Amino acid sequence: MSETWTDLLKRDHETTERVLDAIARAFEAPGGPPRSVVADAVEYFARYVDQCHNKKEENHLFPLIERLGVPRHGGPLGVMLQEHEESQRLLAAVVSLGRAYADGEEADAGNLRVVFTQYADLLKNHFWKENDILYPMAIRVMKPADAAAVLAGIESVEAALGTDTRARYYAIADRIIAAGRLEDLVFGLDRQVLPAMLNSLPIELSFVDADDRVRYFSHENLPKIFGRTRGAIGMPVQQCHPEKSVHKVIAILADFKAGRRQVAEFWIDLQGRMIHIRYWPVHGQDGAYLGCMETVQDITEIQKLTGQRRLLDDAAGS
C-alpha cells in the first residue's frame, strides 16, 4: 500500500519528536550534550524541519486547503502559520547558540538548553495540533487529486534539497537518537503499571521467544479463553499445541523468521463465541527477530456492531 501525504508528514513529526527527546536527555548528562550531537541537531532542525518539512506544508498543503475553503485567518490554518513563524524565531536562537556550543563556547550551554526547551515545547504542541486537528480537516475537504498534488509537492520539496533528502536527514536523526540513548516509552512506566495495562486489555497475549520457547502470557490470575499456567513458561511452543497442528506452527514460525509473513490469523467457534486468534512476528529496532506474539480475542459482541457510536454519544458508560 503506497504512502499518503499524511503518512509522510506524520513520520516527520514522529522522527523529530524522538530527536527532541534524545537531545533533552543528552542535556541531563553531567557534561552536557556532545558537541557533535548539537552540531547534528542544528543541521537537522535548520535544514530539514524548517527548510524541508515546514516548506512541504507552507508551499503545498496550506495553500491547497485554503483554496478548498479552509480559512487562513481565525482558524487552525492561521494558528499553524503563526507557530511556524514563532518556531523560526526560536530556531534562530537555537542555531546561533548551538553553533557556538559546538565550537567550544561552554558559557552558552545554559542559554542553549533554555531556548532549546522552548523550541521543543512549541514543536511538540504544534505537531499535535496538525496531527489531530489540521490534517483531519484537510482530508475532509480533499479529493483524491488534491491528495496526489500534496504528495507530489512533498516529493518536489525533498528533491530540491538533493537526492535522498529524507533518508539523509533521517540518518542524522538516528545518530542523535542513538547518542541520546533514547529508551522506549515503557521504561518511563512504574513497574506495576505495564502488567496491569496488559491484563486490562480485552485481548489475551502470549509471547514466544526467538528459540520458540514460551516466555510470557497475560491474564495469569484472571479468566482466560485458553487456560495457561506458569508451567508453560520455558516450554517449547510446539509442545503447547495438538500434535496434528504442530507442523503448521513450525511453518508459521519459519515464515516469521524469514520475513515471508507478517501475520497469521484464524477464527473459531468456541461454545457459541467467535474467537479471533492472531500471531505476529516481533522485531527489535535493528530488525532482528525477537519472537512471536499471539493475541486471542472474543469478538462475538464486536461482530454485532452497526452504525456509529461516538465519544460524545456516551451517557455514563451506558
N, C-alpha and C positions, 0 to 999 in steps of 0.2 A: 504494500500500500504506500503510495507516494506521500511525501510530507506536505503539509499545508503551511500557509504563511504563519498561522498561529503556532504550529509546532516549532518553527524556526525561531520566532521571536521569543517564545516562552523558554526555549532551550538557552537562548542568550541570557535571559533573566536568571534561570537556574544556575548556569555556569558562573555568572557574575556574583550571585549571592554566595556561592561557595568560595569564590575568591575573596569577597569581603570578609567572610567569617574566618578564612585562613589568615588574612592579614591582621585582623583583630586579635587572633590567637597569638600571632607572632609578636605583637606589641606587648604581650604579657610576659614574654621571656625576660630574664634579668638584664640581658644586654640589648634588648630591643630587637627589632626585626633585622635579619641580614640585609646588608646594603644591596646585594644582588636581587633580593626579593622586592625591595622597594623600587629598584630600577625597573624590574619586570612589571610591577604594578602600575607605575607611571605610564609605561608604554601601553599596557593593556587598556587602562581607563581612557587615556587620551586618544589613542589610535583606533581602538575597537569600540568601546562603549560609546564614546562621544561622536567620533567621526564615521563610525560604521553602523552600529546598532541604532543610534538616535536618528541618523540620516535615512535609514530604511523607513522609519515612521514619518519623519518630517517631510521627506520628498515624495513618498508614495502612499503610505497608509492614511495619514491625516488628511492630505488634500482630497483623496478619493472619497472618504466618508463624509467630508464636508460637502462635496458636490452631490452626494446622495442624501443630503438633508440633515446631517448631524451638525448642529451649530458650533462655530468656533468660539463664540462668547457665551458665557453663562451656563456652561455645562462641562462634562468631563473632558472634552477635547481641549477646551481653553485651559483647564487646570493642568493637563498633561504638558501643553506647550509652555506654560509658566514654569512648571517644575523642570523642564529641560533647560530653560534659561538659568534657573537657580542652580541646577547641577553644574552648569558650565562655570558659574561664578565660583562655586566651591572647588571644582576641579582645577581651576587656575591656581588656587592656593595649594592644593594637593601636589600639583605638578611642580610648582616653584619650590615648596618646602621639601618635596620628595627628591628632587634632583640635588638639592643642597645636601640632604642627608646621605644620599648615595655617593656624593663626592667627599664625604667625611666630616661634615659640619655637625658635630654631636649636639650643639646647642639647639638645633631645630627639631630634635626628636619629640619633645613635649608638644610643641606647637603643631607638628605634623600629626601627632596622634589625635589632637583635639579636632582639627579640621577634617581629618580622615573620618572620624566618628560621625561628624555632621554629614559628610558626603554619603557615608554608608547608610545612615538612617534615612536620608532622603531617598536614595535609590531603592531601598527595600520597600518603603511605603509606596513609592511610585510604581514599582513593578506589581505590587499587589493590586493597585487601582487599575492598572492596564489589564492584568490577567482576569480580574473578577468583574470589572465594570466596562471598560472601554472596548476590549476585544469582543465580548459577547454582544455589545451594542453594534459593533461594526459587522459582525456576522449576520445579525438580523436584517441589516439594510443591503447587504451584498448579494449579488447574483454570481453564479459560477465564473462568469467572465471577469467580474471585478476581483474575485479572489485570485484568479490566474494573473491578473495585472499586478497585484501587490506582490505575488510570489516572484514574478519576473523582475519587478523593481528591486526586491531584496537581492536577487542574484546580480543585478547590474551594479548595485552599490558595492557589493563584495568584489566584483570583477574589476571595478575602477581602482581598487586598492592593491591589485596584483593577483597572481594565481594562488589558489588555495587559501584565500584570506581567512576564512573561518577556521580551517584546520590549523593554520599558523598561529592564530591568536588563542585558540583553544589549547594549543600545546604550551603557550606561555601560561595560560590559566592553570593547566595541570602542574607546571613547575611550582607555581605559587602555592597551590593547594597541597602539594606534596611537602613543600618546605614548612608549611604551617601545621603539618601533621593533623589535618582536619579529620575528626572521627565521625562515625555515623551518629545521627541524632539519638539513637537508642542509648548511647553512652551517657547522655545527659539525664536519663531517667533514673529514679530511685530503683534499687534492685527489686523491690517488691512490685513495682508498677507494671513492668513488662509482662510477667506471667499472669498478673491479674487482667491485663488487657487481652491477652491471648485467650484466657479462659472465659472471657466475657463475650467473645465472638460467637455468632450462631453457626460457626464453621469449626469442625474438629480438624486439627493439624497434626501431622506426623512428619518426622524428618529422618531420612536415611542418609548416612554419610557417604563419602566417595568410595569407601570399601564395602558398601552395601549392607552396613550394619545399622540397626535401629538406634537412634541417639536421643529421640525426644518424641513425646506426644502430649497434646494439651488435654484439658478437662480431666486430669488424673482422678480427682475425687468427686467428679460430677457425673451425672448420667451421660452415657455415650451411645451413639448409634452402633458402633462396633466396639465391644468391650476390649480393653487392654489393661494390663497390669505392668508393674515395674519389671517383672520377669522378662519382658520383651526387650528391655534395653540391653544393647550389646549383641543381640541375636542377629544372624544373617537374615535379611528380609525375605529371602527365598523360603525360610522355614516358617514364615508368618502367613503363607498363602497355601491354599489347597494344592496338592500335587498336580492336579490336572491343569492349573493355570500358571505354574511356576515358569514354564518356558516363555509365556507371554511377558511376565515380569522381567525376566532376563533380557528379552528382546527390547523392551521399552527402556530399560536402564542403559543398554548398549547404545541405543539411538540417542539418548540424552548425552552420554559421554562423548559421542562422536559428533554432536551438534546437528544431527539429522532431524531432530524433532524438538518442538518447544512446549508441547503439552500433549497429554493423553487423557481422554475423558470418557467416562462411562456413566450410565444411569440404570438403576434397577428399581423394581417394585418390591418393597420390603414391608410386609404386613400392612398393605394398603397405603404406604407412604412412598413418595417418589424420592429416591436418594441419588444425589449427583456426586460422583467421585472423580476427582481430577488429580493428575500427577504433573509436577513441574520440575524442570531441572533448575538447580540453584548454582549460580556462579559468583565468584569473588570479583572484586574491582578489576583484577588483572585478567579476568575471563576464565580463570581456572575452574574446573568443575568441582563443586564442594559436596554435592549430593542431590537428593531428590526429596521434594516436599509433596505430601499427599494432603488434599483437602476433601472433607466429607461434609455434605450439607443436605439437610432435609428441605427440599424445595416445593413440597406439596402446597403450602399456602401461597408461595410466590407464583405458582402456576395459575392461581385463581385471580390474580390482579388484573384489573381492567381500568381504562381511563387514566386519570391522574389524581394524585393527592399531594398537594404542595405543603411546604412547611407552614405557610400562613393558614392552611385549612385545619391545622391541628387544634383540637379542642381538648386540652388537658389529657393528652395521650389516648383519646378515645379512638 
